[in-house]
Amino acid sequence: MAVRVNKPEENIAEKLRKLDKPSGVAGEAILRADTTREQQNILGVGRRNLIINGDFRVSQRGDYTSNTAVSNDIIYVDRWLYRGSGVTANIRHEIGNNTNWGYPYKGSDSLVLTASSSGTGTMRHLQRAEGWYAGMPITFSAWVRSNSPKARLFMYQHGGNPAYRVSSQPHSGNGGWEYLSFTAVNDSDSANQNYFDIAIAEADFSNTYIATGDYIEISEVQAEIGTVATPFERRHITEELQLCKRFYQKSFAYGVTPANHPSSATGFITVQGLVFSQASHNNSDRDSFQFEVEMRAAPGITTYGNNSGYWFSNVSGWHQHNRVLTNINTKGFIFRQQASGGVIDVAGHFAADAEF
């Protein structure tokens, strides 16, 4: 015998609405993503920060923890170039565990530029990122503290004639920490033309009035492919140092600022350390030196010895020794000694710079 069961009508749309669960803004973005790559960008999967030393924990050239007068187009703390016009300025490296630190996370350092004169111009931190990202959306973000309402983030673009910069919203200028970010599609027309600035300037990157004492302090700087500003990527200090050494490295100990030693060869070696030795018999002999990290390009090398700039060798005792460096490339260089005699131990130091 057949049995017929009648069920009441159901409103499917109403049931689906009841099943709907709130996912939040981030969850909605992930659900709406068209590709896995887009979801990964939203989640911040893998290494993503194009900026090196964005929390300023690496400083090979010196500590700069007290105000230091800056010169244009010079790097003080690794990878960060100073550029300015119309005013003079001081730089200061703030260590994250400083008791005066106002930012919520104390593990990051910060970098401060302070105007030491008044004038109309710009004052900026600058990093040039390696690579070619034409056509990709890049989100640039940083924590910024300033007493100027003209403090902004900028990304260099090549679409204008002349080239121009896209800017973020300005800092309020109230002296507190504020998180600034923006997204722009990169339009670099060749590799290695990606400039990221954090500056006191007008929104179109033109000059503005800067008063003595105006400052801009930055921390946790990040540039990443995608349209979402994800939390700062904090790499291990060992990895961050290795990344910095692709652009700059030295034979001095990490905490020693590169400089000539004022005293004798013996004093130089005692204080600074022997770089390498070679067995040589005449001025045509050579020895090679390999960089710890392969560099971005063949570097410029500055050598250090005593105040006269000499390295030293022990041919019948220590004496001043003219050094010749040849075959400089991304992996190292060759040292050629200019003295004849027996075994020569060469002492001295260098700094290699392959910044752009």
URMO-V669855 format. One record per residue. N is the residue number from 1. SS is DSSP state (H for helix, E for strand, C for the rest). PHI is phi in whole degrees, -180 to 180 (none if undefined). PSI is psi in whole degrees, 0 to 359 (NA if undefined). Layout:
<<N/SS/PHI/PSI> <N/SS/PHI/PSI>>
This chain:
<<1/C/none/131> <2/C/-82/139> <3/C/-115/129> <4/C/-107/126> <5/C/-113/128> <6/C/-103/130> <7/C/-110/143> <8/C/-66/153> <9/C/-64/144> <10/C/-121/141> <11/C/-91/99> <12/H/-62/320> <13/H/-61/319> <14/H/-67/322> <15/H/-66/320> <16/H/-64/322> <17/H/-63/323> <18/H/-70/329> <19/H/-77/342> <20/C/-62/131> <21/C/-117/137> <22/C/-62/134> <23/C/-115/352> <24/H/79/171> <25/H/-64/314> <26/H/-65/318> <27/H/-63/319> <28/H/-62/320> <29/H/-63/320> <30/H/-67/318> <31/H/-65/328> <32/H/-87/350> <33/C/-61/139> <34/C/-83/332> <35/C/-134/163> <36/H/-63/321> <37/H/-59/319> <38/H/-64/320> <39/H/-64/321> <40/H/-63/320> <41/H/-63/321> <42/H/-67/318> <43/H/-76/342> <44/C/74/44> <45/C/-78/137> <46/C/76/181> <47/C/-65/130> <48/C/-137/338> <49/C/-79/117> <50/C/-75/341> <51/C/-82/136> <52/C/-102/137> <53/C/62/44> <54/C/-72/346> <55/C/-112/11> <56/C/62/27> <57/C/-80/344> <58/C/-102/129> <59/C/-149/86> <60/C/-78/333> <61/C/-83/344> <62/C/160/170> <63/C/-90/327> <64/C/52/36> <65/C/-82/356> <66/C/-119/159> <67/C/-56/129> <68/E/-129/128> <69/E/-63/136> <70/C/-106/153> <71/C/-114/151> <72/C/-65/144> <73/C/62/36> <74/E/-120/139> <75/E/-95/130> <76/C/-107/294> <77/C/-92/138> <78/C/-44/132> <79/C/73/354> <80/C/-107/115> <81/E/-92/140> <82/E/-96/133> <83/E/-137/140> <84/E/-159/166> <85/E/-152/147> <86/C/84/342> <87/C/-141/162> <88/C/-98/159> <89/E/-150/160> <90/E/-117/149> <91/E/-114/149> <92/E/-147/134> <93/E/-98/113> <94/E/-94/125> <95/C/-82/139> <96/C/-61/332> <97/C/-91/13> <98/C/-60/137> <99/C/-67/341> <100/C/-90/3> <101/C/-65/127> <102/C/-103/351> <103/C/-83/146> <104/C/-57/324> <105/C/-100/118> <106/C/-86/357> <107/C/-81/345> <108/C/-97/147> <109/C/-91/174> <110/E/-138/166> <111/E/-130/130> <112/E/-118/134> <113/E/-114/130> <114/E/-128/130> <115/E/-70/131> <116/C/-105/4> <117/C/-150/169> <118/C/-107/151> <119/E/170/180> <120/E/-104/120> <121/E/178/211> <122/E/-137/160> <123/E/-146/120> <124/E/-150/150> <125/E/-90/142> <126/E/-141/135> <127/E/-131/136> <128/E/-105/116> <129/E/-86/145> <130/C/-83/139> <131/C/124/178> <132/C/-131/118> <133/C/-125/29> <134/C/-55/133> <135/C/84/356> <136/C/-97/140> <137/E/-73/132> <138/E/-123/130> <139/E/-103/127> <140/E/-114/128> <141/E/-143/158> <142/E/-170/155> <143/E/-87/130> <144/E/-131/137> <145/E/-127/130> <146/E/-160/156> <147/C/-102/11> <148/C/-114/130> <149/C/-78/9> <150/C/-107/9> <151/E/-79/127> <152/E/-147/166> <153/E/-97/145> <154/E/-136/145> <155/E/-123/127> <156/E/-72/134> <157/E/-126/154> <158/C/-109/2> <159/C/-74/340> <160/C/-90/170> <161/C/-137/98> <162/C/-75/173> <163/C/-58/153> <164/E/-136/182> <165/E/-130/142> <166/E/-91/140> <167/E/-121/160> <168/C/-88/179> <169/C/-64/153> <170/C/-79/159> <171/C/-69/151> <172/C/-69/337> <173/C/83/13> <174/C/-87/2> <175/C/87/0> <176/C/-99/170> <177/E/-78/132> <178/E/-135/143> <179/E/-94/117> <180/E/-111/143> <181/E/-160/158> <182/E/-162/164> <183/E/-124/139> <184/E/-145/149> <185/E/-80/124> <186/C/-70/136> <187/C/-129/34> <188/C/-59/141> <189/C/-100/4> <190/C/-162/172> <191/C/-69/155> <192/C/63/34> <193/C/-122/41> <194/E/-110/102> <195/E/-102/132> <196/E/-122/118> <197/E/-115/147> <198/E/-127/112> <199/E/-141/161> <200/E/-97/110> <201/C/-166/168> <202/C/-71/166> <203/C/-61/331> <204/C/-92/14> <205/C/72/15> <206/C/-84/171> <207/C/-64/151> <208/E/-141/164> <209/E/-77/130> <210/E/-124/126> <211/C/-96/155> <212/C/-55/130> <213/C/96/348> <214/C/-64/139> <215/E/-140/161> <216/E/-140/121> <217/E/-117/137> <218/E/-133/152> <219/E/-156/157> <220/E/50/60> <221/E/-86/133> <222/E/-143/135> <223/E/-125/126> <224/E/-142/148> <225/E/-72/129> <226/C/130/178> <227/C/-108/5> <228/C/-120/133> <229/C/-82/104> <230/C/-87/165> <231/C/-57/151> <232/C/-57/132> <233/C/-83/109> <234/C/-99/101> <235/C/-81/158> <236/C/-62/145> <237/H/-59/327> <238/H/-64/316> <239/H/-67/318> <240/H/-62/319> <241/H/-65/319> <242/H/-63/320> <243/H/-63/320> <244/H/-65/324> <245/H/-70/345> <246/C/-64/336> <247/C/-108/331> <248/E/-155/132> <249/E/-150/164> <250/E/-144/163> <251/C/-90/346> <252/C/-67/157> <253/C/-61/155> <254/C/-53/315> <255/C/-83/3> <256/C/-100/122> <257/C/-73/129> <258/C/-56/128> <259/C/-168/156> <260/C/-70/149> <261/E/-90/134> <262/C/-75/345> <263/C/-106/206> <264/C/-76/177> <265/H/-59/316> <266/H/-62/316> <267/H/-63/321> <268/H/-62/314> <269/H/-69/319> <270/H/-62/317> <271/H/-81/319> <272/H/-101/329> <273/C/101/149> <274/C/-78/133> <275/C/-79/302> <276/C/-161/168> <277/C/-123/159> <278/E/-148/149> <279/C/-95/112> <280/C/-132/153> <281/C/-129/342> <282/C/-156/178> <283/C/-77/9> <284/C/-102/354> <285/C/-73/151> <286/E/-135/160> <287/E/-144/147> <288/E/-104/154> <289/E/-132/131> <290/E/-107/132> <291/C/-67/151> <292/C/-65/321> <293/C/-128/134> <294/C/-62/135> <295/C/-92/163> <296/C/-62/323> <297/C/-152/169> <298/C/-59/121> <299/C/-84/162> <300/E/-83/138> <301/E/-119/129> <302/E/-105/128> <303/E/-102/153> <304/E/-134/137> <305/C/-145/246> <306/E/-95/192> <307/C/-62/338> <308/C/-86/358> <309/C/85/13> <310/C/-87/147> <311/E/-87/181> <312/E/-134/154> <313/E/-146/150> <314/E/-101/71> <315/C/-94/107> <316/C/54/47> <317/C/100/163> <318/E/-72/139> <319/E/-156/168> <320/E/-65/145> <321/E/-141/118> <322/C/-71/128> <323/E/-105/146> <324/E/-128/122> <325/E/-105/130> <326/E/-131/172> <327/C/51/43> <328/C/-72/124> <329/C/-143/189> <330/C/-68/340> <331/C/-103/345> <332/E/163/203> <333/E/-155/172> <334/E/-114/134> <335/E/-100/128> <336/E/-116/124> <337/E/-87/149> <338/C/-111/14> <339/C/-117/149> <340/C/-103/159> <341/C/144/210> <342/C/-89/217> <343/C/-66/134> <344/E/-119/125> <345/C/-100/117> <346/C/-95/129> <347/E/-123/141> <348/C/161/181> <349/E/-140/165> <350/E/-147/163> <351/E/-130/130> <352/E/-111/128> <353/E/-124/117> <354/C/-120/29> <355/C/-66/167> <356/C/-66/NA>>
